[in-house]
Amino acid sequence: MIRENLKEVEERILAACRRSGRPRESVKLIAVSKTKPAGMIREAYDCGQRLFGENHAQEIVEKKPVLPADTVWHFIGNLQKNKVKYLVGQVALIHSVNSESLAAEIEKRAQKAGIVQDILLEVNIASEESKQGAAPDEIRALLRFCEAQPHIRVCGLMAVAPFSDDPEDSRPFFSDLRRMLYELKHEVQEPERFCELSMGMSGDFETAIEEGATLIRVGTAIFGSRMPI
């Protein structure tokens, strides 16, 4: 099942890239493996998938040691400050930095580890009360704070569009995030590395690609329905 699902997702990515005139290598697929056992992740790995996303720090702690060393982990969920210590230096990218206090904790842990931790700033792009993320009018100040931290590298922005059965409903929010990235690019020290747009999930990743996503987070379309934790 996973092999067939990955093949279908890949075909959909290729088609979306063609429609938008983008090279396939401009989009990275994150297989969202939250709640899935290591055996299912290994099956996807054996199909050539290397990039996986988790929502809970504990799952990364448990799964990382039993999977191949070249498996690349991203943290994509809501991050509590007391969980930062489990992730810094263990994941390639933290997608969900939404406050100065969280960024300060990542800076402290990264300094202690002697590394620079790559992060994205999470934007509550539709200002939904039920969603995490900094408000759009707060992102500029959060970016400036993070830019001043020597052990944090801000690589771009992340957002979750409001739920809808119609992927076209996500388009204006993806477009807004892309516009925000371009506007902020002029305010960072290294604009060439401030380029990642993490947006789009199983229901709307093709629309996200058409609007400039560089990282898409696809779980259900690869692994099937979510399992209870």
C-alpha positions in Angstrom: 0.0 0.0 0.0 2.7 2.5 1.0 4.7 1.9 -2.2 1.6 2.5 -4.4 0.6 5.6 -2.3 4.1 7.1 -2.6 4.0 6.5 -6.4 0.6 8.2 -6.7 1.7 11.2 -4.5 4.9 11.5 -6.7 2.8 11.6 -9.9 0.6 14.3 -8.3 3.7 16.4 -7.3 5.1 16.1 -10.8 1.8 17.2 -12.4 1.6 20.2 -10.1 5.2 21.2 -10.8 4.5 21.0 -14.5 1.4 23.1 -14.2 3.3 25.8 -12.4 6.5 25.6 -14.5 8.6 24.5 -11.6 11.4 21.8 -11.5 10.5 18.7 -9.5 13.6 19.2 -7.3 12.2 22.5 -6.0 9.6 20.6 -3.9 10.6 18.4 -1.0 8.1 15.7 0.2 7.8 15.3 4.0 6.1 12.0 4.8 4.2 12.8 8.0 4.6 9.7 10.1 3.0 10.8 13.3 1.4 7.9 15.2 2.7 5.4 12.7 5.0 2.6 13.8 8.6 2.4 12.8 7.8 -0.6 10.6 5.6 1.6 8.3 8.3 4.3 8.2 10.8 1.7 7.2 8.6 0.5 4.4 8.5 4.1 3.1 12.2 4.4 3.6 12.7 1.2 1.5 10.8 2.9 -1.3 13.3 5.7 -1.3 11.6 8.2 1.0 14.1 9.8 3.4 12.3 12.9 4.8 9.8 12.3 7.6 7.8 14.7 9.8 6.6 14.1 13.4 4.3 16.1 15.7 5.5 14.8 19.0 9.0 14.9 20.4 8.6 11.6 22.1 7.9 9.9 18.8 11.2 11.1 17.4 13.0 10.0 20.5 11.6 6.5 20.1 11.8 6.1 16.3 15.1 7.7 15.4 17.3 5.1 17.0 15.6 2.2 15.2 15.6 3.7 11.7 18.6 4.1 9.4 21.0 6.9 10.2 20.3 8.8 6.9 16.6 9.2 7.8 16.0 13.0 7.9 13.6 14.2 10.6 11.5 17.4 10.7 9.4 18.5 13.7 6.1 19.9 12.4 3.9 20.0 15.5 3.1 22.4 18.2 6.3 22.6 20.3 6.3 23.1 24.1 9.4 24.7 25.5 10.1 21.7 27.8 10.4 19.5 24.8 13.0 21.6 22.9 15.8 19.7 24.6 14.8 16.5 22.8 14.8 18.1 19.4 17.7 20.5 19.1 20.5 18.8 17.1 18.2 15.8 16.5 16.0 17.2 13.7 17.0 18.9 10.5 14.3 21.5 10.8 11.8 22.7 13.4 8.8 24.1 11.5 6.7 25.5 14.3 8.5 28.4 16.0 5.8 30.9 17.0 7.1 33.0 19.9 10.2 34.7 21.1 10.2 32.6 24.3 10.2 29.4 22.2 13.0 30.8 20.0 15.0 31.8 23.1 14.8 28.2 24.4 15.9 26.8 21.1 18.8 29.3 21.1 19.8 28.3 24.6 19.8 24.6 23.8 21.6 25.1 20.5 24.3 27.2 22.1 24.8 24.5 24.7 25.1 21.8 22.0 27.5 24.0 20.0 25.3 24.0 16.8 23.1 26.2 14.7 19.5 24.9 14.6 17.5 25.5 11.4 13.9 26.7 12.0 10.8 28.0 10.3 8.5 30.6 11.7 4.9 29.4 12.0 2.3 31.9 10.8 -1.4 31.7 11.8 -2.2 32.8 8.3 -6.0 32.9 8.7 -5.9 34.2 12.3 -7.9 31.1 13.5 -8.3 30.9 17.3 -8.0 27.1 17.1 -4.6 27.3 15.3 -1.1 27.8 16.6 1.3 30.3 15.0 2.2 33.9 15.3 -0.2 36.4 13.9 0.8 37.8 10.5 1.4 41.3 12.0 3.7 39.7 14.6 6.0 37.8 12.2 8.3 40.7 11.4 9.2 41.3 15.1 9.6 37.5 15.7 11.9 37.3 12.7 14.1 40.2 14.0 14.4 38.5 17.4 15.4 35.2 15.8 17.9 36.9 13.4 19.7 38.3 16.5 20.2 34.8 17.9 23.6 33.3 16.8 22.5 29.7 17.2 19.3 29.9 15.2 19.0 30.0 11.4 15.6 31.1 10.1 15.0 29.3 6.8 11.5 30.5 6.0 7.8 30.3 6.9 5.3 27.6 7.7 1.5 27.7 7.9 -1.6 25.4 7.9 -4.5 26.6 5.8 -8.1 26.5 7.3 -9.7 23.1 6.8 -11.8 22.7 3.7 -13.0 19.9 1.4 -12.1 22.2 -1.6 -8.3 22.7 -2.0 -9.0 25.9 -3.9 -10.1 27.4 -0.6 -6.5 27.2 0.5 -5.0 29.1 -2.4 -5.4 32.7 -1.1 -3.7 31.7 2.2 -0.8 30.0 0.4 -0.5 33.0 -1.8 -0.4 35.3 1.3 2.3 33.2 2.9 4.4 33.3 -0.3 4.0 37.1 -0.5 5.0 37.4 3.2 8.2 35.4 2.5 9.2 37.6 -0.4 8.6 40.8 1.6 10.6 39.5 4.6 13.4 38.2 2.5 14.7 41.8 2.2 15.0 42.1 5.9 17.2 39.1 6.7 21.0 38.9 6.9 21.2 36.0 4.4 18.2 36.3 2.0 19.4 33.4 -0.1 18.8 30.9 2.7 15.4 32.4 3.7 13.5 30.5 1.0 11.5 27.7 2.5 7.7 27.7 2.4 6.2 24.8 4.4 2.6 24.5 3.3 0.2 22.0 1.9 -1.0 18.7 3.3 -2.7 15.6 1.8 -5.9 17.5 0.8 -4.3 20.6 -0.7 -0.6 20.0 -1.5 -1.0 20.4 -5.2 -2.5 23.8 -4.7 0.4 24.6 -2.3 2.9 23.6 -5.0 1.2 25.8 -7.5 1.6 28.7 -5.0 5.2 28.1 -4.3 5.5 25.5 -1.5 9.0 24.1 -1.2 8.1 21.7 1.6 4.8 19.7 1.6 3.6 17.7 4.6 1.8 14.6 3.4 0.6 11.9 5.9 -2.8 10.4 5.1 -2.2 10.1 1.4 0.9 8.0 2.1 0.2 6.1 5.3 -3.5 6.1 5.5 -5.7 7.4 8.3 -4.1 8.5 11.5 -3.7 6.0 14.3 -4.6 7.0 17.9 -1.6 7.7 20.2 
